[in-house]
């Protein structure tokens, strides 16, 4: 190697140190058991690998290779959340659980990638929580679709509510994906059943009718309300500031509660307005027992408090979500908003 290097480079102390102590080449195939042990030790509750060549990941290939050229394997990670925090009508409790879970899984991803790097592999851990490729907005703003990868890796199946349901932990999980430049000795296999019970509780709990009993899903309705203090909702709030004639006009359009809630999301982390579909889901072996023991009690303790909560529902003008909310939840004030989405 020294003979092929320019003298100035070959004489550099760092170069000489590396040449004097050549590192072992990493194995082209990573042992799956070793990898899973690393994942669990780092804080993940479950993990599985899947080849980038998996047919269900064809739509991810271009984006993944752009993020880490040479990627061969995706590693899906699962971190459990505390169920009753997510179920609480006090959304500050639920949001804290989401954010804390996000911190744990991002930290786990960082730790695992460090271990893979130390073993001689190239790997990255894209954000597990908030998409950040904003130069592509309003197009695809995420590096890799965590749900798609998790299902392909056998860590769950998509429920009626469009959340991945882990067979043991239910939908009370957060997901992350690692990109890895090596093969793994064993891959996860897709589940041969869906843990979703088709109980329709997510349909009953959704305050803006985004989930249909027959399987249709209204993404815009869900995003307009639940993600009110994320990208599109912030755009609408900013437009309201710009359009207001003066402070009095602005206060007539936006309540003090809405303003401080937006401030809280900007100062801390964005707050979800609902996620009730996750909160009421009884699926998963670790979750199912109380529902089977007392379905009426489950409805009274978990579902009804969310249905009865008095809260503002954010909908688009003339939308099906507006009509549903006014009909199904007349005690919840409805507010028409528009920002970040093209009109239908």
C-alpha positions in Angstrom: 0.0 0.0 0.0 2.9 2.4 0.9 4.3 2.2 -2.6 1.0 3.5 -4.1 0.9 6.5 -1.8 2.5 9.9 -2.5 5.5 10.4 -0.3 3.9 13.3 1.6 0.9 11.2 2.5 2.9 8.1 3.3 5.1 10.1 5.7 2.2 11.4 7.7 2.1 10.1 11.3 -1.6 9.1 11.1 -1.0 7.2 7.8 1.9 5.4 9.3 0.0 4.4 12.4 -2.8 3.0 10.3 -0.5 1.1 8.0 1.4 -0.3 11.0 -1.8 -1.6 12.6 -4.1 -2.7 9.7 -7.6 -3.4 10.9 -9.4 -6.7 10.2 -11.9 -6.5 7.4 -15.4 -6.7 8.7 -17.4 -9.8 7.9 -19.5 -9.4 4.7 -22.4 -11.1 6.6 -23.4 -10.0 10.0 -24.7 -12.6 12.5 -28.4 -12.0 13.1 -28.2 -13.1 16.7 -25.3 -10.7 17.5 -27.2 -7.9 15.8 -30.4 -8.5 17.7 -28.5 -8.7 21.0 -26.9 -5.3 20.2 -30.3 -3.8 19.4 -31.9 -5.1 22.6 -29.0 -4.0 24.8 -29.2 -0.5 23.2 -32.9 -0.1 24.3 -35.0 -1.6 21.6 -37.7 -4.0 22.6 -37.7 -5.9 19.3 -35.7 -5.9 16.1 -35.5 -7.7 12.8 -33.6 -7.3 9.6 -34.9 -7.3 6.0 -33.1 -7.1 2.7 -33.4 -3.9 0.7 -34.2 -6.3 -2.2 -37.5 -7.4 -0.5 -40.3 -6.9 -3.1 -42.4 -4.9 -0.7 -39.6 -2.4 -0.3 -39.2 -1.5 -4.0 -40.6 1.9 -3.4 -38.0 2.6 -0.7 -34.9 1.5 -2.7 -34.2 4.8 -4.4 -34.6 6.9 -1.3 -32.6 4.6 0.9 -29.7 4.4 -1.5 -29.6 8.1 -1.8 -29.3 8.4 2.0 -26.6 5.6 2.3 -25.2 4.4 -1.0 -24.4 0.7 -0.8 -27.2 -0.1 1.6 -28.0 -3.8 1.5 -30.1 -4.4 4.7 -32.7 -2.5 6.7 -33.0 -3.1 10.4 -36.4 -2.4 11.9 -36.5 -1.4 15.6 -39.5 -1.4 18.0 -39.7 0.5 21.3 -42.7 0.0 23.6 -44.7 2.9 25.0 -46.6 3.0 28.3 -50.2 2.3 27.4 -52.1 4.2 29.9 -50.1 7.4 29.2 -51.1 7.2 25.6 -54.7 6.5 26.6 -55.0 9.5 29.0 -57.5 12.2 28.1 -54.8 14.6 29.4 -53.0 15.0 26.1 -49.9 16.4 27.8 -49.4 13.0 29.4 -49.9 11.2 26.0 -47.6 13.7 24.2 -44.9 13.3 26.8 -45.0 9.5 26.2 -44.7 9.9 22.4 -41.8 12.3 22.8 -40.0 10.2 25.4 -40.5 7.1 23.3 -39.0 9.0 20.4 -36.0 10.0 22.4 -35.4 6.4 23.5 -35.6 4.9 20.0 -33.5 7.6 18.4 -30.9 7.0 21.1 -31.1 3.3 20.6 -30.5 3.8 16.9 -27.5 6.0 17.5 -26.0 3.4 19.9 -26.5 0.5 17.5 -25.0 2.4 14.6 -22.0 3.2 16.7 -21.5 -0.5 17.4 -21.9 -1.4 13.8 -19.4 1.3 12.9 -16.9 0.0 15.4 -17.3 -3.4 13.8 -16.3 -1.9 10.5 -19.6 -1.4 8.8 -21.3 1.7 7.4 -24.7 2.4 8.8 -27.0 5.3 9.6 -30.1 5.9 11.7 -32.6 8.3 10.1 -34.9 10.2 12.4 -37.4 7.8 14.0 -39.9 10.5 14.8 -40.2 13.7 12.8 -39.5 13.8 9.1 -36.8 16.4 8.3 -36.2 16.4 4.5 -38.1 19.6 4.2 -36.6 20.6 0.9 -38.9 18.0 -0.7 -42.1 19.4 1.0 -45.0 18.9 0.2 -43.6 15.7 -1.3 -41.9 12.9 0.5 -40.0 14.4 3.5 -38.8 11.2 5.2 -35.7 9.1 4.4 -37.4 5.7 4.9 -40.9 4.5 5.6 -40.7 2.9 9.0 -44.1 1.2 8.9 -43.5 -0.4 5.5 -40.1 -1.8 6.7 -41.5 -3.0 10.0 -44.2 -5.0 8.3 -41.8 -6.4 5.7 -39.5 -7.4 8.6 -42.3 -9.3 10.4 -42.5 -7.0 13.4 -46.2 -6.3 12.9 -49.1 -5.8 10.5 -51.0 -2.7 9.5 -54.3 -2.3 11.4 -57.5 -0.7 10.3 -56.3 2.5 11.8 -53.1 2.5 9.7 -50.8 1.9 12.7 -48.5 -1.1 12.8 -49.7 -3.6 15.4 -46.9 -5.7 17.0 -48.1 -9.2 17.8 -47.1 -8.9 21.4 -47.0 -5.1 22.2 -49.9 -4.0 20.1 -49.8 -0.6 18.5 -48.3 1.0 21.6 -44.9 1.1 19.8 -42.7 3.5 18.1 -40.6 2.4 15.1 -37.2 3.2 13.6 -35.1 1.9 10.7 -31.4 1.5 10.4 -29.7 1.4 7.0 -26.7 -1.0 6.8 -24.2 -1.7 4.1 -23.8 -5.4 4.9 -25.9 -8.6 4.6 -27.4 -10.1 7.7 -27.5 -13.9 8.2 -31.2 -14.1 8.9 -34.2 -11.9 8.0 -37.5 -11.5 9.7 -40.6 -13.0 8.0 -43.9 -11.3 7.5 -46.6 -12.4 9.9 -49.0 -15.0 8.6 -51.9 -13.2 10.4 -53.0 -9.7 11.3 -53.1 -8.9 15.1 -55.9 -6.3 14.3 -59.1 -7.6 15.8 -61.4 -5.5 13.5 -63.1 -4.4 16.7 -63.8 -0.9 15.1 -62.9 0.9 18.4 -60.6 3.2 16.4 -63.5 4.1 14.2 -65.6 4.9 17.3 -62.9 7.0 18.9 -61.7 9.1 16.0 -63.3 12.5 16.5 -63.2 13.6 12.8 -64.2 10.3 11.1 -60.9 9.7 9.4 -61.2 5.9 9.7 -64.0 4.1 7.9 -65.6 0.9 9.0 -65.0 -0.5 5.5 -61.3 0.4 5.5 -61.0 3.7 3.8 -58.8 6.3 5.5 -59.0 10.1 5.1 -55.4 11.2 5.5 -56.1 14.9 5.1 -58.8 14.9 7.8 -56.5 13.0 10.2 -53.6 15.3 9.5 -55.7 18.5 9.7 -56.8 17.8 13.2 -54.2 15.5 14.8 -51.3 17.3 13.4 -52.7 20.8 13.9 -49.5 22.0 15.5 -47.2 20.4 13.0 -46.3 21.7 9.5 -49.6 22.5 7.9 -51.2 23.8 11.0 -48.3 26.1 11.7 -48.6 27.4 8.2 -52.3 28.2 8.7 -51.5 29.8 12.1 -48.8 32.0 10.5 -51.2 32.9 7.7 -53.7 34.0 10.3 -51.2 36.3 11.9 -50.3 37.8 8.5 -53.9 38.2 7.5 -55.1 39.9 10.8 -55.6 43.6 10.7 -54.4 44.2 14.3 -54.1 42.4 17.6 -57.8 42.6 18.3 -58.6 41.0 15.0 -56.0 38.3 15.6 -57.4 37.5 19.0 -60.9 37.2 17.5 -59.6 34.5 15.2 -57.2 32.6 17.5 -58.0 31.9 21.2 -55.4 32.4 23.9 -55.5 28.7 24.5 -54.7 28.0 20.9 -51.8 30.5 20.9 -50.2 29.1 24.0 -50.6 25.6 22.7 -48.8 26.5 19.5 -46.1 28.3 21.5 -45.7 25.1 23.6 -45.3 23.0 20.5 -42.7 25.4 19.1 -40.8 25.8 22.3 -40.9 22.1 23.3 -42.1 19.6 20.8 -45.2 19.4 18.6 -48.3 18.2 20.3 -50.7 15.7 18.8 -54.4 16.6 19.2 -55.8 13.1 19.3 -54.1 9.8 18.3 -57.2 8.3 19.9 -57.1 5.4 17.4 -53.9 4.2 19.0 -55.2 4.9 22.5 -58.2 2.6 22.3 -56.7 -0.3 20.3 -56.9 -3.5 22.4 -54.8 -5.7 20.0 -51.6 -7.4 20.9 -51.0 -10.3 23.3 -49.7 -8.0 26.1 -52.6 -5.7 25.7 -55.6 -7.8 25.0 -56.4 -9.3 28.4 -58.3 -6.4 30.0 -60.5 -6.1 26.9 -61.4 -9.8 26.8 -62.1 -9.8 30.5 -64.5 -6.9 30.5 -65.3 -5.3 27.2 -68.0 -3.0 28.7 -65.5 -1.8 31.3 -62.9 -1.2 28.6 -65.3 1.0 26.7 -66.2 2.9 29.8 -62.6 3.3 31.1 -60.7 3.8 27.8 -62.9 4.8 24.9 -65.7 6.9 26.5 -63.4 9.4 28.3 -61.9 10.3 24.9 -65.3 10.5 23.2 -66.7 12.7 26.0 -63.8 15.1 26.2 -64.7 18.7 25.2 -62.1 19.9 22.8 -61.8 21.8 19.6 -61.8 19.7 16.4 -60.0 21.2 13.4 -61.5 20.5 10.0 -61.5 21.8 6.5 -64.4 23.9 5.2 -67.1 21.7 3.6 -65.3 18.5 4.4 -66.7 15.1 5.3 -64.8 15.5 8.6 -66.7 18.6 9.5 -70.1 17.0 8.9 -69.0 13.9 10.8 -67.7 15.8 13.8 -70.8 18.0 14.1 -73.1 15.0 13.8 -71.2 12.5 16.0 -69.6 14.8 18.6 -71.9 17.9 19.0 -70.3 18.7 22.3 -66.9 19.2 20.7 -66.5 22.7 19.1 -65.6 22.5 15.4 -63.2 25.1 13.8 -62.6 25.4 10.1 -59.0 25.8 9.2 -56.9 25.6 6.0 -53.2 25.7 5.6 -50.6 23.7 3.8 -52.9 21.5 1.8 -54.4 22.1 -1.7 -58.2 22.6 -1.8 -60.2 19.6 -3.1 
